[in-house]
């Protein structure tokens, strides 16, 4: 749950969420001038976006962008608690066009919606997202947030987070220490993110739509950052998700040809060094988490070690990387040596 007051317009904002749907609550101070703006240009480079007017309270669309991930798909459906009085679309920052029911293949789209707030100054907005399709976003919305009970969803989200934070119970009279500990534990639960629809469809590393059979598909694996301590923690406090992560790795290998290094939105970003899916898999296996295809895992790990990039040919040839071979030569030698030791184990 998050709340803030916008100083310039004196609008109170509250936000909560389910797994795949955001729930907004806006309380306006000026009931004669109430509007919501949707900005699909904001943030990274937009490759393509679209908007569709579906009915007096519903908008849908998509956004394909290029940033850290080369192709990041977000499909969405937005439903307002009140019919909008007026809707307009800006394309390429030109004067807003009224009366459009859809617009496709655009790179700079913004829209506005005005509302008659009588008798209430409140507007609620449900925003469901999907990596797959608008239809997937609609299914997510219907499955997770069919009603308009904001306080109920907020309480449900609090309960879910308390269950996550309850994986470790710490007692201390010092509230500051408690705050530090549980904030850190909260940080471990922000990512990886669930990245599939309620019907189990997801967009794979090959850009195609697949079905997660017997596991949940996740995204945002910053493995150089997390293999040392965060993933070993998961093997103790969250064994179910650990298995899901490994099955996600193997799906990424089947569909993309390699284990993830630093994956985002089913894209390999090639950020950081090493191939640290391997110690995550091996650590879990050593601790008895073995409900995955171990033959496929060994094949995938060996392929990662034999890739012809980032100094690996020199490393295999000489047992180390010289400064003349590759930048970050010492770091890469150490990281590769550790990952290869994991394969050997």
N, C-alpha and C positions, 0 to 999 in steps of 0.2 A: 504494500500500500504506500502511496506517495501523495502528498498534498502540498499545494503552494498557492499563494495569492499573487496574481499578476499585478504589479504595482501600477502600471500605467492605465490599465483598464478596470482595475478593481474586480477582476473575475476570480472567483475561487475555483480551483482545479483539484479534483481528486482522481486518482487512477488506481485500479487494481487489475487482476488478471486471472485467467485460467491458464492451462498449459499452452493453448494456441490462440487465445482471444484476449485482447485488451479491452478494459471496461473504463470509460471516461465519464466523469460527472462534472459539468460546468454550471456554476451559479453566477448569473450576470447581475451586475448592480444597476445597469441602464437597460431597462426592458425594451426601450424603443429602438435600440441599436445593437441587436444580438446577431453575431455572425461567427461562423467557424470557417477557417481556411484550411484546405488540404494542399500541401506542397510536395509534389513528387520530384522536384528538381533538387531539393535540399540534400546535401551530403556529398556522395561520390559522383563520378561521371555516369550520366544516364545514357545507356545505349538505345533503349526503347521503353516507352511507357504508354499506358492507355487508361481511359476512363469510360465507364458506361453508366448512364442514368437508368436505373431499373424500375423504380417507382418513387412515390413521393417521400419515402424515408430511406431509400437504399441506393448506395453507389458501389460499384465494383470496379476492379481494374488490376493492373499489374505494373511492375517496375523491374526492368533488367538493367543492372548497373555493372560498372567496372571500377574496381578499387584494389583493395588487397586481394580479393577474389576477382578473377577475370570475367566471370559470368555469374552474377548473383541474382537469382530470381526471387521476387516476392510478389505473390498474388494476394489480393485482399478483397474483402467485402465489408462495407461500413453500413451500419443501420442506426438511424437516429430515433430517439424516443418521440419526436414530433415531426410532422411534415415540414419540409422547408418551404418557405414562402417564395423564395427566389433562389435560382442557381445560375452561376456564370462560370465560364472557363477561360483562363488566360492561356494562350499558346505562344511561346517565345516572348513572354512579357508584353504582349500587345493587349489592346483594350479587350476587356472581358467580353466574351460572346455569350449571349443568352439564347436559350431555346435549343441548344445542342443536346442530343440524346446520347451521343457517343463520339469518341475521338481516338484514333489508333496511330501507332507508329510515330509517336512524338517523343522529343527529347527534353522538352521543357514544358511541363504541364502543371498548372495550379488551378484550383477551383474554390469558389466561395459559396456558402449556404447561409441564407438569412432566415430568421425564425420569428414568428409571433409568439411572444412568451406569456401572454395572458392565458390562463390565470396564474401560471407558475413561472418563476425566473430560472428554472432548472432545465438543462438539456443533458440527456445521457446519450453516449455513443458507444456502440459495440464494434470493435474492429478485429475481425478474424483474418489470420494470414495463413498462407500455404506456400511451400516451395514448388508445388506441382501445378496447380490450376485454380481458377476462380471457383469451379465446382468443388474442389477440395476445400477451399476456404469456407464455402457455404456449408459443407458437411461438418467442418470443425465448429462453426458457429452453432449449428443446430444441435450438435451432440454435447457441447460444453457450456453453452450460454443461451438457452432458448428463452429464458425469462428476463425480467428487468430488476431483479433483486440485488441491488448494489451492495447493501450491507451484508447480505447472505454470502455473496461471492467473496467479499473482503474477509469475512470470518472463515470461509473455506480456505482461502489462500493463507491466512494466518495459521490455521490448523496444519496445513501441509508443510509450511516452513517450520513450525514447531516440531513436527515429526522428523524433518531433516536434521534440525539442530539437536534433537534429542538422541541422535545416534551416539553422541558422547555426553555423559553427564558429569559435570564439574561442579563442585561446591566450594565456595570461598566467601569469607566475610567481606573481602575487598571487591566492591561492585565494579571498580575500574578494571580489575583483572578479569572479572567475569565478562565485561563488555569487550575487552580486547580478545579474549579467547573465542567468544561466540561470533564476533565480527569476522575473525579469521576463518572459523568454520563455515560461516555464511559465504565467504569468498570462494571456498573450495566447491561450493554447490551452485555457483552462478553459471559456470560452463563445465563440461560440454553441454550443448543445448539439444533438446529433442528436435529432430528435423524430419519429421514425417507426419502425414495426416492421420486422422482417426481411422481411416480405412486402410492404413498401413502402407500407403503409397509414398514413395520418396523419389527424389531426383538423384541419380547416381553420378559417379565420377565420369561416366561416359556421356552425361547429359540426357540419358534416357530415363524413363519412369519405370521403377521396379517396385516389388512388394516385399516388405520385411517379413519373412516367414520365421516366426519363433524368436524374434528379438526386436528390440527398439533401435531404430537408426538414429545416430547422433551426429552432431557437427561441432566444429571449433575445437580442434585438437592441436593445442600449442605445445607439442610434445617435448621440445627442448626445455621448455619452462616447467613441465609437470612430471616428467618421468622419474626424477630423483626422489621426490617426496610426496607429491599430491596423489599420483597413481598408487604408490605403495600404501598410502592411507586408505584409498578406496578399497584395496584388497582386504582391509580389516573391517571397515565400517559399511561398505556398500558393495558386497560381492555380486549382487544381481546386476547392477549397472556395469561393474567391471567386465562381466561376461558379455553384456550388450556392447560395450566399447570394443572388445576384441572381435566379436562377430561383425561389428561395423567396419573395423579395419579390414577384415577378410572380404567383406562385400566390396569395399573400395579397391582391394587388390584384384578381385575378379573382374570388376567393371572398369577399372582404370589402369590396371597393369602393374601397380606398385603399391606398397604399403604407404600410408600417409606419413609425411614429414611434418608439415604444418598446414593442416587442412582447414578450409573455411568454406561453408556453403557448397560442399562437394566439389571444391576446387583445390588443387595443390598449389600453394603459394611459394613453395621452395624457400621459405624463410628459415633462418637458423641452420645449424649443421647437424651431422649425424643422421641416423635412421632409427629414431627412438620409439617407434612402435614396438621394436624388438624387445627391449627390456621390460616394457609393459606386459607383453605377452608372456615372456619367460618368468617374470616375477609372479604373475597370476598362476601360471602352471605349477611352479615350485610350491605354491601355497595351496594347491589342491583345487584350483578353479580350472576344470578341464572339459567343460561341456561345449567344446568347439572342435573344429576339424583340425587336428594337430598335424596331419600330413600336409594339408594345404598351408598351414601356418609355417611349417619348416620350409616348404617350397618358396613361400613369399619372403621369408626372412633371408634366405640364401640369395634370392634375386635382388633384394635391396643391397646386399653386400657386393654384388657384382655389377652394379650399374656403372656406366662409363661417364661419370661426371664428378665435379667438385673434388678433384684430386684422387679419386678412387683408383684409377689405373696405376698411378705412381705408387700409391699405398700398397696395392696388391703386388706390384712388381718388386718393390724394395722393402716392404714391411714398415714403411714410414713415409711421410710426405716432407720433402725438402722445401725450403723457402722458395727455391727456383721453380718448383712444380706448381704451387698453388698458394694463394693468400690464405691467411689463418692456418698455416701449415701445422703448427703445434697443436692448436685446439682440435683441428680435424683429425689428426693422428690419434689423439687421446680419445675422442668421441667414437671414432671407428673401431679402435682397439677394444673399448668397453663393449660396444654393441656386438662385435664379433665374438668376444668372450661369452656373451650371453647366448649366442647361437651354439657355440661349442658346448656349453652346459646343457 
